[in-house]
Amino acid sequence: MKILIAGVGNVFLNDDGFGVAVARKLDGTNLPDGVTVADFGIRGIHLAYELTAGYDLTILVDALPRGDQPGTLFVLEPSTDESAPDFIDAHDMTPDAVLALAGVLGVEIGGEQLVKGDVLLVGCEPGDINPGMELSPPVADAVEPAVKLVLDLVQERLATASAAGSS
């Protein structure tokens, strides 16, 4: 099983650097075989190309304003419903635009869907996205719980795959 954990965000906009901070923290952990963690920052095009590498699961980690208290964590599964609101809009090349570009939302190129695996977004409500390079205290406090949440999602997927393989 191949899993990509992709931290995205702009480290020059304070809390928007949340996904990068989580990716950096995860990069220092002992990850299971087949799990790749990468800091994509604001390089959405690079992420789009990486998504075509045959991952069974991609977990995007980013700040996402939804009106909750700063530091609130949540997990979203991107919708294929075109009327659904964008699930993130904080960057020039937003993760939803990246997913659309890569074919995650049902777009096919040459009759073949480019990205065959599932995609989840682990989001954090930002408190401050003004220019600067510091996470606000509630968002900084959410980094460790986000790392645990991502690792739990990975373990859950690996356990599900293992159970399916032994059936």
N, C-alpha and C positions, 0 to 999 in steps of 0.2 A: 504494500500500500504506500502510495506517495502522497504526502501532505505538505502544503506550502503555508507557512505563517508569514504574512506580509504586513510589516508596519508601514503605514503611510501617514503623511502629514508634513507640514512646514514648520521646521524647528525655529524659524525666525518669527513665528506668530504665537509665542507663549504656549498655551494649552493645545494648539493645533499640532504640537510636537509629541502628543501623547502616544500615538501609534509607533513612532520612532523610539521613544523611551521604552515601551514594552518590548519591541523587537530587540533592542540592545540588551535588555535584561534577560530575555529568553535565549539570546545568543550565548550567554554564559552558563546555560544549564545543560544537563545531560539529557538530550532528546532521544527518543526512540529511533531506531533505524528507519529510514525512509522519510523522516521529517526534516524539512528545510525551513530555516528562519532567515528572513532577509529584511533589511531596512531599505524600502523603496523611496522614502521621503516623498518628494513631489515628482518623481520620475514615472508618471503614469504610463507613458508609452512603453517603457521597459517592463513594467508590471504586466501590461497587456500581452507583450510577447512571451513573458515567462508563464502566463496562464495557459499558453498553448502547449506546454511541456508534458501534458498527460497526468496532471495531479488528480487524485481521487477526491481530495478535499482541499479547498483553499480557505484560510481564515484571514480575512482582512481586519486589521486593527487600526482604528482611527478615532479622532474626536468627532462627535456628531451632535450639533445643537438640536434638541428636541423639546426644550422648555422644562427639563427636569432640574433638580439641584445639581450644581457642579460636582463632578466626581461620580455621578450615577453611572453604573455600568449596565449594559444590556446586550443581548444577542439578537441580530436580525438576519432573516434569510431574504435576499433580494427577490422581489416579485417580478414575474414576467408580465403582469398586468400593466399595459401601457398607461392606464389612467391612474396608477398608483403614484403617490408623490415620490420624488427623488429621495433616496435614503441618505444622501450626503451631497453637500454642495460647497464645501469649504476650499476647494482648490481649482486651479485652471483646468486641469485634467482630472476630474472627479472620479472616484472609484466607480460610480455608476456609469460614467462615460467609458471608463476602462473596460468594465464588464461588457458593455454593449459592443465596444470595439472588438473585444476578444471573442464574442459570440456566446457569452454565458447566458444571455437572455433570449436564446433561441435563434440568434442570427446564424445563418449557415453561409459558408463560402465554398463554392464548388460542390454544393450538395452535401457537405460534411460539416457537422457542428465542431468548431475548433476546440471548445473546452467541454469535456465530458463529465467532469466531476462536480461535486456540490460546492457552493460558496456560502460562507457565513461571514457576517460582519460583527466583530466585537467592538462596540462603541462605548464612548465615555462622553458624558455631558461636559463641555468646556465651560470655564468660568471667565476666561480672559483670552481673547484671540487678537489682542493688540500687538503691535511690533514689540519684540523682546524674545529672550531665549530661556525663560524660566517657566516651569509649570506652576500654576497656582497651587496653594497648599491642598485643596480638596482633590485636585486632579493628580498631583504628585502622590497623594495618599492612595489613589486608586490604581497606581501602577502595579504594585505587588498583587492585589486581588485580581487584576486583569491577567497577570501572568498565570496565576492559579486557575482562573476561568479558562484560559486558552489551553493550558495543559490538561484540564479536565475534559474539554471538548475533544482533544486529541485522543486521550485514553478511552473515552466513550466510543469514538469512531473505530479505534483499533480493536476494542472488545467486540463491537458489533460485527466487524469484518472477520474477526477470529471465530466468533460463534457461527456466522454464516458459512465460513469455510469448513467448519467441522460438522455441519449438518449433512 
